[in-house]
Amino acid sequence: MIDAKDARTLLRRMFDAAVLAAQPARAIHAHLPEPSPGRTVVIGAGKASAAMAHAFEAAWRGQVSGVVVTRYGHAVACRSIEVIEAAHPVPDAAGVAAAHRVLETVSNLTPDDLVVALISGGGSSLLPLPLAGITLADKQNLGRALLASGATIGEINCVRRHLSAIKGGRLAAACHPAKVVTLAISDVPGDDPVDIASGPTIADPTTCDDARAVLARYRIDVPATIRDVLARPDAESVKPGDPRLARASYRLIATPQMALEAAASVARDAQITPMILGDSIEGEAREVGRVMAAIARQVVLHGQPLEPPCVLLSGGETTVTVRGAGRGGRNVEYLLSLAVALQGDARVHALAADTDGVDGQEDVAGAIIGPDTLARSRALGFVPTLMLDDNDAHTLFAALGDGIVTGPTRTNVNDFRAVLVG
């Protein structure tokens, strides 16, 4: 059996290694494009975009200009690239102004020019340029409803693409006839470029019909303005085969799998056998927690699929359907569900956190649990099952002092989960 302090230290070391593996400064050098005879213009959006811009400037030989937008508190100073901060996950007016600034930056380009697009998770909210007929308030209200609905990130981004004047390939189309090279850090299950920041530089195969189906599936009531826009031909995103994207290419420079492999290496160094269960696990956070608890119990009782000591690693993006009065947070909801299902198993510790340092809408990356989590919670007067029902795991872990606060990590390869069985 692993000592509790040692278990927590190892779990945190694995998480830190996962975050470090996705840092732009480590990843961007190997993916630099060939220079073009004209200007090099950098644009970007996402929680990692400022750090990516800083790393690009350090690695690029030659003049560069441009603008990127990142989340408040995630800025990194750059020499020649302008950095704008805006709101995430619910967009604000600063994001709208930033989107206009990005489009202005890529206007009047020539075939000799090179556009380098630095795209990472969070870009959907940070480039909120509504199509004509939709207000920012419309997008804010819809964004809140989608985030609370239990919809997957792919479904959410499908709707976003069809209400945007910049997503769904429209940004790359605006760069035509320049060459466009996108360097992206993936934060979505499956690493599908169309879903990373809602795919501003990639052709989109989905349609307005698909967006309307998402709204119907989750019974999201939208104003007539949004219904009208989704019925308009100009709401269709840029489709595969569009000639304006003929000179656009896309490169993934960091992914959830890379982060999990880095964590697995830390485990092996500590003589703990790692198993990566998947880098794209989705579903309701509490349900995933229950499944992971069942796997952990199988390890404890039967040594399957691994003999202990071992660690079960996974990534992806779960969802929380908020029905209670709490603040949600998919990593903490997953962990509380896991703890409730484990019922204080003495051999299991776990950590779950978002690699960007933000779990849901909270400036807390996630939390950590151990065999004593439920007992300590009850000693403080909490009923863990009721806290789970109220989607209020953040309050519980804050009271326990078990939250993980990293501050802005300036990267984003989605959720990291580790279940350590000693």
N, C-alpha and C positions, 0 to 999 in steps of 0.2 A: 504494500500500500504506500502511495506517495504522500509525504508530509504536506499538509495544507499550504504552508508558506511556500514550499518548493513548487507545488502545483501552480499556485497563482503566479509565481515568478516565471515559470516556464511558459504558461499560457500567454503572459504579457510579452515575453521575448518572441514568441511565434507571431503574435499580432504585429509587433514592431517590425519584424523582418518582412512581413507581408506588405506593410505600408512602404518600407524602404525600397522594396523591389519595384514598386510602381512610381518612384519619384522620377519626374521628367529629366532631371540632370543625369540620371543613370541610363535613361532609355533613348534619348533623342539623337545622340551622336550617330548611331548606327542607321538612322533612317533619313538623313539629310538628302534633299533632292539635288539634282544637278543644277548649277546656276543657269540663268537665262541671260541673253544679251541686254534685256531691258531692266526695268525696276524689279526689286524684290519687295513685295508687300505682304505683311503678316496681318492676318485677322484671326479672331478666335473667340470662343465662348465656353464657359464651364468653370467649375471650381478649381481645376488645375491649369486654366489657360494662362494666368499670369506667370506661374512657375514655369510653364512650358515656354512662354515668350522669353523669359529671362534665360533659360537654358539654350534656346535657339540663338539668341543674340551672342551668347558666349561661344557657341560652336560655329557660327556662320562667318565665313570670310567674305566680306563685302558689305556694301551699304544696305540698310534695311529700314523700312518704315512701316507704320500700321497701327492697329488698335485692337485690343482684346477686352472682353468684359468678364468679370469674375464676381463671386459672391462677396458681400460686405465682410471685411476682415481677412480676405484671402489674397489681397494684392501683394505683388512683389515688384519692387522698383526696377524699371528697365531704362536703358539708355535712350533708345530711339522709338520704342513702341509705346504708345499711349495705353494706360491701364485704367479702365473704368470699373467701378463697383456698382452692383445693383442687388436686388432682393432675390432670395431663393428660400423656400420652394414656391411661394406665391409672388408673382412678378409685381414690379412697381414702375412708376413713371421714369425712374432712372434707367431701367432696362429698355423701355421703349425708346428713350433718347439715344441709348447706346446702340440699339439696333439700327436706327437711322444713321448714326455715325459710321457704323460698319459698312452699310450700303453706300454711303457717300465716299468712303475710302476706296471702294472697288469700282467706282464709276469711271468711265473714259479710259479704260485700260486698253493695251494693244496686244497683238499676238506675241510680241517679244517680252512681255511682262510675265513674271512668275508670282502667283499668289500662294502663300503657304497658310493653310487654315489649321489652326490649333484647336481641336475640339475635344471636350471631355464632358463627363456627366454634370448635370446641372444647367447645361446650355439651353435646354428647353425653356426654363423659367427666366434665364438671363437675356434671352433675345425675344422678348414678347411683342412682336410687331403685328397687331391684329389686321386682318383684311378689312377693307373699307366696309363700314356698316356695323362693325363690332367695336365696343368700347373696351378700355382697359378694365373697367369694373366688371364687364361681362366675362372677360378672361379670368380675372381674379376669382370671381364666384364659381365659375366652372372648374377652375383648378382646384379649389378647396373641395368641391363636391367629388371630383374624380379621385383625389387623394384619400378621401374618407370612404370611398365606395367599395374598396376591395378589388378594383380593377388592376390588372397587371400593368407593368410599365410599358409593355408593347401596346396595350390597348389605350392607355392614357396618351402615349405619343402619337398614335394614329389620329386621335381627335385633334391634338395640338397641331399636327402638320396641316390639317385641312382648314384651320382657322388662322393660318399664319401667312404673312407676306414675305417671310424669310426662310422658313423651314421647308422640309420636303424637297430639297434640291434647288430651291429658289435662290439661295445665296450663291451657289456655284454658277447658276444661270446668269446672275447679275455680273459675274466676273468675266463672262465671255467677251472677247475672244482670247483672253489670257489663259495660260496654262495654270491649272489648279492642282496642288498636291495637298491632300489632307493628312495630317498626322494626328491620330486619335488615341485617347486612352479610354478603354471600354469600361463602362459601369453597368452593362446590361447583360442579362442571361443570354448566352449564345453568341455574344459579341456581334450582333447584327448591326452594321453601320447605320441602317435606316432608323434605328432606335436610339443611337448615341446622340444625345442632344436633339432628338427628333430629326436627325439627318439633314442639316442645312446644305450639305455639299454632295449629297448622294441621291440618285434617282429613287423614287418611291413607287412601289408596285401597288400600294393600297389605294382605296378610293373613298370618295365622300360617302358612298353606300356603307362602306366598312365603318366609317366614323359614326354614322347615324346608328348602325347596329350596336356599337359599343354603348352609346347613350341609352338605347332601348334596353339592352341587356342588364344594365345596372340601374335602370329606372331613374335616370337623372333628368330632371325637368329643366329645360333650358328656355330662355326667352325667345320670342319670335325672331329677334335679330339674328340669333345663331342658327335657328332653323332655316331662315331665308338664305343666309350665306351658304350653308351646306347644300342648298339646292341650286346654287349658281355655278356655271361652268368654270369661272375663274378660281373657285375654291379647290379645284383639282390641283394636286401637286405635280411636280415635274416627273415625267414618267421615263422608264428605261428606253433608251434609243433616242432621246432628245438630242439633237445635234449640238445644243449649247453645252452639253456635258461631255462632248467627245474628247476634250483635252483634260478631263478631270480624273485623277487617280486617288486612291485611298490606302493608307497604311496604318495598321494598328501597332502602336509602339509599346503598349502595356495592357495587360489583360488580367482578369481575375485568376486565371490558371497560373500565370507567372507568380502571383502573390501567394497562392496556395503551395506552389512548389518551393518557394523560399521558406515558408513556415515548416514544410515537411523536412527540409534540410536541417533546420534548428532542432526538430524533434529527434532526428536520427543521431545528431551529434550528442544528444542527451540520453542516448540508448533507449529511446521510446520509438516504437514502430508506428509510422504514420500511414493512414489510409485516406486518400482523397476521394470522397464520395461523389463529388460533382461540383462544377463551378457555375452551374446555372439552375440551382434549385429555386423553385417558385412555389406559391401556394400561401394559404393563410399562415401567418407566423406561429400561431398557437398550435396549429395542426402539425407543422413541421417540427415544433418542439416535442410534441407527443411521439412522433415517429423516431426522432433522434433518441429520445429516452428509451424507447423499445429496443433500439439497436444497442445502446449502451448496456442495458440489462442483459441482452444476449451475450455480450462480451463478458460481463461479470459472471453469469451463470454457466455459460457453455464454452467460453473461449472462441466464439464465432462472431463476426468473420475474422477476428484476430485474437490472439492470446494477449492478455494484459502483461506489462504496461503498454498501452497504445493510445493514439490520439486519432479521432475521427474529424477530418477537416472537410469543410464545405463552404461554398460561396453562392452567389446569386442574389436575388432580391425577392423577399417574401412581401406579403401585403398584410395590412391591418384594416379590417372593416370596423370603423369606429362606431360603436353603439352606446358606449357609456360616456361618462363625463370627463374621462381622463384625456391625456395628450397623445395617446398612441405611441408610436415608436416601434418599428418592427423588430429590432434586435432585442430590446428589453422585454417585449411581449413574448417573443420566442423563448428567451431565457426563463421568464417566470413560468411559462407553460412547461418547459423542460423540468424545472425544479419541482413543480407540483406533481408531475408524472413520476419523477424519480423518488419522491417521498424520503429525501434525506439519505439516499444510498451513500454509504461511507467511502466508496471507492471512486466516485465520479465528481469531477470539477469541470466547469465549462466557462467559456468566454464567447461573447458575440458582440461585434462592433462594426460600425461602418468605417471603411478605410478613409473616408473624407473627414471624419471627426464629427459628423452630424447625423444623429439617429432621428429620422423624421424631421420635425421642425425644432428639435432641441439641440443646443450646443453641447451635447453629450454624445460621445461616440457609441456607447453601449454599456455593458456591465459584465460582471463576473459572478458566478455562483459556486457554492460548495455544499458539502453535506449538511452544514449548519444553517443554510439560508432560510429554510422554512421556520426553524426553531427561533432564530434571531428575529425574524419578522413578527412572529406571534408574541415574543417577549416585548416588542415595541407597541403591541396593540393592533397590529395589522392582521387581517384575514387574507392570506395570499389568494385563495380562490375568488374572493370578492374583488380584490384589486385587479385580478385578471379579467373578470367579468366587466369591470368598469374601464378597461383599457388604460389603467393607471399605474403601470409598472415603473415608470420614471419616478413617481413619488416614492414608491417602495424602495427602489435601489438607492435613491438619494438619501433616504433616512438611514439605510444600512451603511452608507459610505462605500458602496460597492460599484458606483458608476465609474466609467472610464472617460476621463476628460483629457483630450489631447490638444485642444485648440485646432485651428485650421491645419490640416496635413498638406494641403495644396496638391493633392492628388485624389484619385477616386476610381477604384476598381471594385466598387460595390461592397457588399457585406462579407465579413469574415467570421466564420464560426469554427470553434474548436471544442470538442468534447474529449477530455482526458480521463482515461480509465486506468487506475493504478492497481 
